[in-house]
Amino acid sequence: MRNQLLILNFLHKILALISLFLIFLSGCSFNSTTIISMNTPQLEETSAVTIQSTSTHAAEDLSQLLTTNTPTKTSIPTLTATPTPPAWAGFPGPTQTADTKIPPPFTDITLPSDVKVSLLLGTDTFNPVIGRTDTIILLFYNPQLAKASFLSIPRDLYVYIPGYSMSRINQAYPLGGIDTLLLTLEYNFNVHVDNWMLIHINDFVAFVYDLGGVDVYDPQYNVEEYDGDPPEYHHMDGHEALWYVRKREGSSDIDRNRRQQVMIRALMRKILWGGNLVHLPAWYAKYNQSFRSNLNLIDLFNFIPLALNFGDTDRLQFNLISWDDVTSWRTPAGASVLLPDRQAIIWKLQNAMSFVLASQPYKDLVQTLEAQLTASPIPTETPTPSPTQTVILSPTSTPSASPTLTTTNSTEETPLDLTPSPSPSEVNTDENQNSDQPNETQTLEP
C-alpha cells in the first residue's frame, strides 16, 4: 500500500509539471486549487481520487491544446499582377514635354455605324509643299437618310498630337502627315475618318476660276468691300474667294470658319446645280496630281446620287466650334491658343448625330438636279494642267524631322497668276503661327 502511494505521489508531481507547462502555453491563469500541493508529506486515500481527476483533466487539456493549436498546412496564394491598360489607350505617347496637362483620349461619344465621316482640309501653302491645315472640317453624313452635318474646327485648337505633345491642331499634318492628323482627330474627338480630301490654296483659286466664280450670300459681311454688288450678295472670282475665306483683319479664326462654311454652301450650289457635275472627269484629270485624297474617280462617281440630295439645303447642317466652346490661353512660349471645353464638344457631336439620324421627306428638287445632270452635254474640252512651282531643298547641317524647303515661283509665263495677293492688313502680328501668308518653308508632299 505504501509503494502505491509513493507511485501515486510521483505521478502527481509529473502531472503537476505537465499542467503548469500546458497552462503556460495556453496563456491561462494557474489555479492552485486544482492541483494538490507537492509538499504534502503524506497522502490520504482520497488523494488518489484527486490525482486521478487531475490527470484526467490534464490529458483532456493536452488533447484539446494539440487539436486546436496544431497549425494546418495552407497553400500559399499566388500573386497575379493586375493588367494595366496600354499607355495612352493604344495611342503613341508624348515624345516632348507638354506645357499643359495632356487630357485622356476622348471616349464620351461613339459614332453610330450608320454615320460616316469625311474630312475636308485646306493648307496654307502652294502645291506641292506640305503646310499647316488652316481649314479642318468634319463632315458627318448618313448615306441611308441623305443627311449631312459640317463641323468646323479652329486651327488654333490646342490638343494632344499622338507621338508628339500638346500643340495646335493645324500642326498635326506637317508634323506627321495625314496619318498623324487622323490619329489626332481620333484621340481628341473619337472620330474615325472614312475618307478625306486636301487642297492647296493655288488649286482652290484655280478651281473657283474653273467654275466661273461663286455667288456668296453673307449678311454679316461688309458690303463696302465689294463695289457694284447688291447688299449681302457677292460674286467672287478665285482670288476674291481666297481672300474671303482667309481674311482675319477685324475678325478671328472663329469668324473665318464661319466664312469658310459660307463658301462651302456657295461651292455646293455651283457644283450641284445646272448639271455641272458632268465636268467631274475633267476636274479630276486636272487636279488629281495636286490635291490629296483617299478617293479615286470611281469613288467620286459613286457619291453623285448622294450629293444631289444635298442640293436641298434643308438636308444640311452647319456647326462650328465657337467661342462658347473654348477658352483662350497663352502658352509659356507666348502663343495664343484655344483650349477645348469637352462638355461643349460632346454637345456639338450629339447635335450633329441627332440631325443626320433624323429622317426627312425628300423634295422634288432632287429630281430636278438629276434631270439637269442628265440633260447636260458631255464636255469635250481638254483639261489645262495647273501651274506648278519649283521647290528647292535648302541644305542643312543637322538632321531634322521636317526638312526645310524653299519655294520659288516659276519664271515661265502662265495663263493665270494663281498667287494670292493679300493686302498688308491680312498679315497677323501674332507669332509665326498666325501669319496668313502662305507657308513656303515646309516639306514636299509625298
C-alpha positions as CSV (number, residue, x, y, z in Angstrom):
1,M,0.0,0.0,0.0
2,R,2.8,2.4,0.8
3,N,4.5,1.6,-2.5
4,Q,1.3,2.5,-4.3
5,L,1.1,5.8,-2.5
6,L,4.7,6.6,-3.5
7,I,4.0,5.8,-7.1
8,L,0.8,8.0,-7.0
9,N,2.8,10.8,-5.4
10,F,5.4,10.6,-8.2
11,L,2.7,10.6,-10.9
12,H,1.1,13.5,-9.1
13,K,4.3,15.6,-9.4
14,I,4.7,14.7,-13.0
15,L,1.2,15.6,-13.9
16,A,1.5,18.9,-11.9
17,L,4.6,19.8,-14.0
18,I,2.7,19.0,-17.2
19,S,-0.3,21.0,-16.1
20,L,2.0,24.0,-15.4
21,F,3.5,23.7,-18.8
22,L,0.1,23.5,-20.5
23,I,-1.2,26.5,-18.6
24,F,1.9,28.4,-19.7
25,L,1.4,27.5,-23.3
26,S,-2.4,28.2,-23.4
27,G,-2.0,31.6,-21.6
28,C,-4.4,30.6,-19.0
29,S,-4.1,31.7,-15.3
30,F,-2.8,28.9,-13.0
31,N,-5.5,27.7,-10.5
32,S,-3.7,26.3,-7.5
33,T,-6.8,24.7,-6.0
34,T,-7.0,22.2,-8.9
35,I,-3.6,20.7,-8.2
36,I,-2.6,19.0,-4.9
37,S,0.3,20.6,-3.1
38,M,3.6,18.9,-4.0
39,N,4.9,19.4,-0.4
40,T,2.3,17.2,1.3
41,P,4.3,14.6,3.1
42,Q,1.5,12.1,3.3
43,L,-1.4,11.5,1.0
44,E,-4.6,10.1,2.2
45,E,-6.5,7.6,0.3
46,T,-8.8,10.4,-1.1
47,S,-5.8,11.9,-2.8
48,A,-5.8,9.1,-5.3
49,V,-9.2,10.3,-6.5
50,T,-8.0,13.9,-6.7
51,I,-4.9,12.8,-8.6
52,Q,-6.9,10.7,-11.0
53,S,-9.3,13.6,-11.6
54,T,-6.4,15.9,-12.1
55,S,-4.6,13.6,-14.5
56,T,-7.8,13.1,-16.5
57,H,-8.4,16.9,-16.9
58,A,-4.7,17.4,-17.8
59,A,-4.9,14.8,-20.5
60,E,-8.1,16.4,-21.9
61,D,-6.4,19.8,-21.8
62,L,-3.4,18.4,-23.6
63,S,-5.6,16.7,-26.2
64,Q,-7.6,19.9,-26.7
65,L,-4.5,22.0,-27.0
66,L,-2.9,19.7,-29.5
67,T,-6.2,19.7,-31.5
68,T,-6.8,23.5,-31.6
69,N,-3.3,24.8,-31.8
70,T,-1.8,22.4,-34.3
71,P,-1.2,24.5,-37.4
72,T,-2.8,23.3,-40.5
73,K,-1.0,23.4,-43.8
74,T,-2.4,26.0,-46.1
75,S,-1.5,26.8,-49.7
76,I,0.5,29.9,-50.4
77,P,-1.6,32.3,-52.5
78,T,-0.2,33.0,-56.0
79,L,0.1,36.8,-56.7
80,T,-1.4,37.7,-60.1
81,A,-0.4,41.1,-61.5
82,T,-3.4,43.3,-62.3
83,P,-3.3,44.0,-66.0
84,T,-2.7,47.7,-66.7
85,P,-4.2,49.4,-69.8
86,P,-1.7,50.2,-72.6
87,A,-0.1,53.6,-72.3
88,W,-2.3,56.3,-73.8
89,A,-5.0,53.7,-74.5
90,G,-3.1,52.4,-77.6
91,F,-2.1,55.8,-78.9
92,P,1.5,56.8,-79.2
93,G,2.7,58.6,-76.1
94,P,4.3,62.0,-76.0
95,T,7.9,62.5,-77.1
96,Q,8.2,66.1,-75.9
97,T,7.4,67.8,-72.6
98,A,3.9,69.4,-72.7
99,D,3.3,72.9,-71.3
100,T,-0.1,71.9,-70.0
101,K,-1.7,68.7,-68.8
102,I,-2.4,66.2,-71.6
103,P,-6.1,65.1,-71.5
104,P,-7.1,61.4,-71.7
105,P,-8.5,60.1,-75.0
106,F,-12.0,61.3,-75.9
107,T,-14.4,58.4,-75.3
108,D,-17.5,60.2,-74.3
109,I,-19.3,59.6,-77.6
110,T,-19.1,56.7,-80.1
111,L,-20.5,57.4,-83.5
112,P,-23.3,55.1,-84.7
113,S,-22.3,52.7,-87.5
114,D,-24.8,54.4,-89.9
115,V,-22.8,57.6,-89.7
116,K,-19.8,58.1,-92.0
117,V,-17.2,60.8,-91.7
118,S,-15.4,62.8,-94.4
119,L,-12.5,65.2,-93.6
120,L,-12.1,68.4,-95.7
121,L,-8.7,70.0,-95.4
122,G,-7.1,73.2,-96.8
123,T,-3.5,74.1,-96.3
124,D,-1.7,77.5,-96.1
125,T,0.8,76.5,-98.8
126,F,1.1,76.2,-102.6
127,N,1.1,72.8,-104.1
128,P,3.2,70.6,-103.6
129,V,4.5,71.9,-100.3
130,I,3.2,70.5,-97.1
131,G,1.7,73.2,-94.9
132,R,-0.4,73.7,-91.9
133,T,-4.1,72.7,-92.3
134,D,-5.7,76.0,-91.5
135,T,-9.1,74.6,-92.7
136,I,-10.3,71.5,-90.9
137,I,-13.9,70.5,-91.4
138,L,-15.5,67.2,-90.3
139,L,-18.5,66.1,-92.4
140,F,-20.8,63.6,-90.8
141,Y,-23.2,62.1,-93.2
142,N,-25.8,59.3,-93.3
143,P,-25.9,57.6,-96.7
144,Q,-29.3,56.0,-95.9
145,L,-31.1,59.1,-95.0
146,A,-29.1,61.6,-97.2
147,K,-28.4,64.0,-94.3
148,A,-25.1,65.7,-93.5
149,S,-23.7,67.9,-90.8
150,F,-20.5,70.0,-91.1
151,L,-18.3,70.8,-88.0
152,S,-15.5,73.3,-88.4
153,I,-12.5,73.0,-86.1
154,P,-10.5,76.2,-85.4
155,R,-6.8,75.9,-86.4
156,D,-5.7,77.2,-83.0
157,L,-7.4,74.5,-81.0
158,Y,-4.8,73.2,-78.6
159,V,-4.9,69.4,-78.5
160,Y,-2.7,66.4,-77.9
161,I,-1.0,65.2,-81.1
162,P,-0.2,61.5,-80.5
163,G,3.5,60.7,-80.7
164,Y,4.4,64.4,-80.1
165,S,2.9,66.6,-77.5
166,M,0.3,69.4,-77.0
167,S,0.1,71.7,-79.9
168,R,-2.3,73.5,-82.3
169,I,-4.3,71.0,-84.3
170,N,-3.2,72.5,-87.6
171,Q,0.3,71.4,-86.8
172,A,-0.6,67.6,-86.9
173,Y,-0.4,67.3,-90.7
174,P,3.0,69.0,-91.2
175,L,4.4,67.1,-88.2
176,G,3.4,63.6,-89.3
177,G,1.3,63.7,-92.4
178,I,-2.3,62.5,-92.8
179,D,-1.9,59.5,-90.5
180,T,-0.9,61.7,-87.6
181,L,-3.8,64.1,-88.3
182,L,-6.2,61.2,-88.4
183,L,-4.8,59.9,-85.1
184,T,-5.2,63.4,-83.6
185,L,-8.9,63.6,-84.5
186,E,-9.5,60.1,-83.2
187,Y,-7.7,60.8,-79.9
188,N,-9.4,64.2,-79.3
189,F,-12.9,63.6,-80.8
190,N,-13.2,59.7,-81.0
191,V,-13.9,60.2,-84.7
192,H,-12.7,57.6,-87.3
193,V,-12.4,59.3,-90.7
194,D,-13.7,57.2,-93.7
195,N,-12.5,59.5,-96.5
196,W,-10.6,62.7,-96.7
197,M,-9.5,65.4,-99.2
198,L,-6.8,68.1,-99.0
199,I,-6.4,71.1,-101.3
200,H,-3.7,73.7,-101.6
201,I,-4.5,77.4,-101.8
202,N,-3.4,77.8,-105.5
203,D,-5.6,74.8,-106.5
204,F,-8.6,76.4,-104.7
205,V,-8.1,79.6,-106.6
206,A,-7.9,77.8,-109.9
207,F,-10.9,75.7,-109.2
208,V,-13.1,78.7,-108.4
209,Y,-12.0,80.2,-111.7
210,D,-12.9,76.9,-113.5
211,L,-16.4,77.3,-112.0
212,G,-16.7,80.8,-113.4
213,G,-16.7,82.2,-109.9
214,V,-19.1,81.7,-107.0
215,D,-22.0,83.7,-105.7
216,V,-21.7,84.3,-101.9
217,Y,-24.6,85.4,-99.7
218,D,-23.3,86.7,-96.4
219,P,-25.5,89.2,-94.5
220,Q,-22.8,89.5,-91.8
221,Y,-20.1,90.8,-94.2
222,N,-19.3,94.4,-95.1
223,V,-20.8,95.1,-98.5
224,E,-18.4,98.0,-99.0
225,E,-15.6,95.5,-99.6
226,Y,-17.2,94.7,-103.0
227,D,-18.1,97.5,-105.3
228,G,-21.1,97.2,-107.6
229,D,-22.7,94.2,-105.9
230,P,-26.1,94.4,-104.2
231,P,-26.2,94.2,-100.4
232,E,-25.4,90.8,-98.8
233,Y,-24.7,89.3,-102.3
234,H,-21.2,89.0,-103.8
235,H,-19.9,87.3,-106.9
236,M,-16.3,86.3,-106.3
237,D,-13.6,85.1,-108.6
238,G,-10.8,82.8,-107.4
239,H,-8.6,85.4,-105.7
240,E,-11.6,87.2,-104.1
241,A,-12.8,83.8,-102.8
242,L,-9.4,83.1,-101.3
243,W,-9.2,86.5,-99.7
244,Y,-12.7,86.0,-98.3
245,V,-12.0,82.6,-96.6
246,R,-8.6,83.6,-95.2
247,K,-9.1,87.2,-94.2
248,R,-8.6,87.9,-90.4
249,E,-8.4,91.7,-90.3
250,G,-11.0,92.8,-87.8
251,S,-12.1,89.2,-87.4
252,S,-10.9,85.9,-85.8
253,D,-10.4,82.3,-86.5
254,I,-13.9,81.5,-85.4
255,D,-15.4,84.0,-87.9
256,R,-13.1,82.7,-90.6
257,N,-14.5,79.2,-90.0
258,R,-18.0,80.7,-90.5
259,R,-17.0,82.3,-93.8
260,Q,-15.4,79.0,-94.9
261,Q,-18.8,77.4,-94.4
262,V,-20.5,80.1,-96.4
263,M,-18.1,79.4,-99.2
264,I,-18.9,75.7,-99.0
265,R,-22.6,76.5,-99.4
266,A,-21.7,78.6,-102.5
267,L,-19.5,75.9,-104.0
268,M,-22.0,73.2,-103.5
269,R,-24.7,75.2,-105.2
270,K,-22.4,76.0,-108.1
271,I,-21.3,72.3,-108.5
272,L,-24.6,70.6,-108.0
273,W,-26.9,72.9,-109.9
274,G,-27.1,73.2,-113.7
275,G,-25.6,69.8,-114.4
276,N,-22.1,71.0,-113.6
277,L,-21.2,67.6,-112.2
278,V,-20.8,66.5,-115.8
279,H,-17.4,68.1,-115.6
280,L,-16.2,65.8,-112.8
281,P,-13.9,63.7,-115.1
282,A,-12.3,66.8,-116.4
283,W,-11.8,68.3,-112.9
284,Y,-10.3,65.0,-111.7
285,A,-7.9,64.8,-114.6
286,K,-6.7,68.4,-114.0
287,Y,-6.4,68.2,-110.2
288,N,-5.7,64.6,-109.2
289,Q,-2.0,65.2,-109.2
290,S,-2.2,68.2,-106.9
291,F,-4.9,67.6,-104.4
292,R,-4.6,64.7,-102.0
293,S,-7.3,62.2,-101.1
294,N,-8.0,58.5,-100.5
295,L,-10.9,58.7,-103.1
296,N,-10.4,57.9,-106.7
297,L,-12.6,58.9,-109.7
298,I,-14.9,55.8,-109.3
299,D,-15.4,56.7,-105.6
300,L,-16.4,60.2,-106.6
301,F,-18.9,59.0,-109.2
302,N,-20.5,56.7,-106.6
303,F,-21.1,59.7,-104.4
304,I,-23.1,61.6,-107.1
305,P,-26.5,60.2,-106.2
306,L,-26.0,61.1,-102.5
307,A,-24.5,64.5,-103.3
308,L,-27.5,65.5,-105.5
309,N,-29.7,65.2,-102.3
310,F,-27.5,67.9,-100.7
311,G,-28.8,70.4,-103.3
312,D,-31.7,70.6,-100.8
313,T,-30.0,72.8,-98.1
314,D,-32.6,71.6,-95.5
315,R,-30.7,68.3,-95.5
316,L,-27.5,70.1,-94.4
317,Q,-26.5,71.4,-91.0
318,F,-23.5,73.7,-90.4
319,N,-21.9,73.8,-86.9
320,L,-18.6,75.2,-85.7
321,I,-16.6,75.2,-82.5
322,S,-17.3,78.7,-81.3
323,W,-16.1,81.0,-78.5
324,D,-18.6,79.4,-76.2
325,D,-16.8,76.0,-76.7
326,V,-13.2,77.1,-76.0
327,T,-11.1,79.1,-73.5
328,S,-8.4,81.4,-74.7
329,W,-5.0,80.7,-73.3
330,R,-1.4,81.8,-73.9
331,T,1.3,79.2,-73.7
332,P,4.5,79.8,-71.7
333,A,6.2,80.5,-75.1
334,G,3.6,83.3,-75.7
335,A,1.5,81.5,-78.3
336,S,-2.2,82.3,-78.3
337,V,-4.3,79.1,-78.4
338,L,-7.8,77.8,-77.7
339,L,-8.4,75.1,-75.0
340,P,-11.4,73.0,-75.9
341,D,-14.3,72.5,-73.5
342,R,-15.0,68.8,-73.7
343,Q,-18.6,69.0,-72.5
344,A,-19.3,71.6,-75.2
345,I,-17.6,69.3,-77.8
346,I,-19.9,66.5,-76.6
347,W,-22.9,68.6,-77.2
348,K,-21.7,69.6,-80.7
349,L,-21.2,65.9,-81.7
350,Q,-24.6,64.9,-80.2
351,N,-26.3,67.7,-82.1
352,A,-24.7,66.5,-85.3
353,M,-25.7,62.9,-84.7
354,S,-29.3,63.8,-83.9
355,F,-29.5,65.7,-87.2
356,V,-28.1,63.1,-89.5
357,L,-30.1,60.3,-87.8
358,A,-33.4,62.0,-88.2
359,S,-35.4,61.1,-91.3
360,Q,-36.7,63.9,-93.5
361,P,-39.0,63.8,-96.6
362,Y,-37.4,64.2,-100.0
363,K,-38.2,67.1,-102.2
364,D,-38.8,67.2,-105.9
365,L,-35.6,69.3,-106.2
366,V,-33.5,66.1,-106.3
367,Q,-35.3,65.0,-109.5
368,T,-34.7,68.5,-111.0
369,L,-31.0,68.2,-110.3
370,E,-30.9,64.7,-111.7
371,A,-32.6,65.9,-114.9
372,Q,-30.2,68.9,-115.3
373,L,-27.3,66.5,-115.0
374,T,-28.7,64.1,-117.5
375,A,-29.5,66.8,-120.0
376,S,-26.1,68.5,-119.7
377,P,-23.8,67.8,-122.7
378,I,-20.6,65.9,-122.0
379,P,-17.7,68.4,-122.2
380,T,-15.0,67.8,-124.8
381,E,-12.5,70.4,-123.6
382,T,-9.0,69.3,-122.7
383,P,-8.1,70.0,-119.1
384,T,-5.4,72.6,-118.6
385,P,-2.7,71.5,-116.2
386,S,-2.5,73.5,-113.0
387,P,0.5,75.8,-112.9
388,T,3.4,74.3,-110.9
389,Q,6.1,75.7,-108.7
390,T,9.8,75.0,-108.4
391,V,10.7,73.7,-105.0
392,I,14.3,73.8,-103.9
393,L,15.7,71.9,-100.9
394,S,17.8,74.1,-98.7
395,P,20.9,72.3,-97.4
396,T,21.1,71.8,-93.7
397,S,23.9,70.5,-91.5
398,T,21.8,68.9,-88.8
399,P,19.0,66.3,-89.5
400,S,15.5,67.4,-88.6
401,A,12.1,65.8,-88.6
402,S,10.9,68.1,-91.3
403,P,13.5,69.2,-93.9
404,T,13.5,72.9,-94.6
405,L,12.3,73.7,-98.1
406,T,12.2,76.9,-100.1
407,T,9.7,77.5,-102.9
408,T,10.3,79.8,-105.9
409,N,7.7,80.7,-108.4
410,S,8.4,79.6,-112.0
411,T,9.7,82.3,-114.3
412,E,7.6,80.8,-117.2
413,E,4.5,82.7,-118.2
414,T,1.2,81.0,-117.2
415,P,-2.3,81.8,-118.5
416,L,-3.4,82.7,-114.9
417,D,-1.5,84.1,-112.0
418,L,-2.6,82.0,-109.0
419,T,-0.5,83.7,-106.4
420,P,-2.9,85.3,-103.9
421,S,-2.4,89.0,-103.3
422,P,-3.4,89.6,-99.7
423,S,-3.5,93.2,-98.5
424,P,-1.0,94.3,-95.8
425,S,-3.8,94.2,-93.3
426,E,-4.1,90.5,-93.8
427,V,-0.8,89.8,-92.1
428,N,-1.4,89.0,-88.5
429,T,1.2,90.1,-86.0
430,D,0.7,87.1,-83.7
431,E,3.6,84.7,-83.6
432,N,4.7,82.8,-86.8
433,Q,1.6,80.6,-86.5
434,N,-0.8,83.4,-87.1
435,S,0.5,84.7,-90.4
436,D,-1.9,84.5,-93.3
437,Q,0.9,84.5,-95.8
438,P,1.4,81.1,-97.5
439,N,3.9,78.9,-95.6
440,E,6.7,78.4,-98.1
441,T,9.3,76.7,-95.9
442,Q,7.7,73.3,-95.5
443,T,8.1,69.7,-96.6
444,L,7.2,68.4,-100.0
445,E,4.0,66.3,-100.4
446,P,4.9,62.6,-100.6
